[in-house]
């Protein structure tokens, strides 16, 4: 089995490569980082650091090859690789995904090497990344040919991955001659949308192909429970001046807010929205594990990684904070903790309640009205965050 992975970053190498090696797959990474490509091709193996709640251990992924997609001669090699691949994956990030889609489409347009649809599993941390890829491919090939030649498949990537340097953490680098360090979680589940597959279910360790309706529930859990509460802890950590997420977990006030957002708001909302797939018991178990991972001092997740673009967190195209607050409100619950996160993100961008209007346009007028009122009050609490207990008084009026 041979698999092409677009993106040799922390997710591609540190998650996809790990699972694929367990399945005995040959891996071909595609990246624009010429130095990393050369190192991978020279060593044909790389090292990843994996953190659980107690320690960091190292593991080696062997048999990796790489293609430098920035080089003019790479297109013919990629045509061969895609033509012979069992399936492909992308892990380049939402902003680079349209460029990758255009490249794949141009290769497909100029080559007839494969005579069956190629499934591409999108591993970006973005809502409906498969649609982004599909649209960029269709711009070159047209919608009909894009659908005929490819399967565009959403996935849920639950493993958190950090790209660091040896100066950041004294850990083994990706290759012996590299300064780059990849630190990832010891977390394996990998659900994919079975309804979008064009071919057989990919043979890949820990991959769970689930029906589209069930996958939609899992996607909500990832986007709102994981991304939403992670963003909540991130913006509050930034507000306090903390460097690491675990410092929020050690701050009694922020920890109370984070736990309310996870357990009293998001877990209950998910059970109400998807009773066929989640129970109170199963969501409680999931939430306990997830919250511990978010504030894990061994993983040492930096707040800066989680707050690179706080404006996107409240914009419709991402909305991990605004979307999470709306989701909770639509289930008849009051998102006071997540509302604080929205308010902190607004203030981080010099905005008031008006900055939320585009996101509120996605829900009903009743929910929008309640959230406007809630966020306006949350802004006052954020502005008074220097006063002891100001944030706690907001979530526990």
Phi, psi and omega in degrees: 000136182230134186228137177259130180240115176275113180112106179257050178260200185296322179285314181299308180282318190275348178233300182298315180298322178299308182294322181292323179297322179297337180266000180076021183277145167281135187241132176238111179269143180240123184206161179264357179278095186300322182294313180296319178301315180297318180295317179296318180290330179287314185269334182058024176198160178209163185246137178235143176258127185241126185251130166256200182281357186237327186201168174250129176238161182251148171218155184245134174256122184253160174082018182275137170242166181213151178235132177273102185286353177279348181273138184303325184277005185284338187296320180293321177296318180293326176298319177296314183294315179294324179295330182258359185284146173286323172195175180227162176226153172239139176210057186252352185095151187298324185289327180273348185301319177299326178293319178294319178300318178297318179296315179299317181295319179294322176296317179295321181296323185267000183222140175243033188288334180249138186249019178217155179298140179256121176281132177241116180269121185267117186250031177276150178275071188206141179296125178054053176299329180299325179293322178297315179294316181301315181297320181290326176290319181294332178298332180265314187265342191090152187297319184295314181289325178300315180291328181287330188257346184221152165252127182254110196240122174283151177224167172244114178261104183265343180283124175280139185226135179243136172258113184236186171235168179295337176288331179284312180221134180279077182228158179302137181282173181302312174229160185303331183258020182250155172262354185275138179236133174249123178242122185232164177279155172272073184216123193251334188307138184217080178286144174227157182279100183298330182293343181264352182289138176263334180246195179294160178300126181302140177275105185204128181306138174071000177287131177238108178275114185240152178303153187303320181296317178292320178300322179300322177294317178296324180293318175301317180300319180288312185294323188257312179289313182280296183296319184294312181288326174301315178294320178302310179295326180294311183290328177288324175298318178296320178299323180276347183083021179279150178270325187242152177298324183296338176292327174295321178293336179267352177269113186305322182289312181291324177297320178297319179294314180299318180292323176298314180300321182283307191268318186271338181253294190289315181299317180293322179295320180295321178295319179294321184283328186227063183294340178289333188244341181233140170245165178301322182291315182293322179289325177298315179298315179298315184293322178299313179296315183296315182298320178298322178292321183297327183248028182285114179291337179291318177289325174061045180295129182273138180301328180298326179293326183271357183228033182295328182216082183291339178293321179297332182295339181243007178263151184302328185292340176233292170062031182296334174267307180296318180297321179295317179297317178298316181302314180296315181296324180292341176268010176084016178251163182256112184276067183290318179293312180293329174298323175298319177298317177300315181297319179295322178292321177300310181295327178298337179251015178067029185247159172250200183303332181299336180291350181261356190298320181298320179291321182292339177295347182272357182236187182283160180296327180294311179296317180301317180297317179295321181288324175303314181296316181297313183292324177300317177292323179295325178298320178296322178293318179297319179295338180255018187300338178288344179276132180305128176080003183298319181288321179296320179297331179289316183280343179232067185295000000 
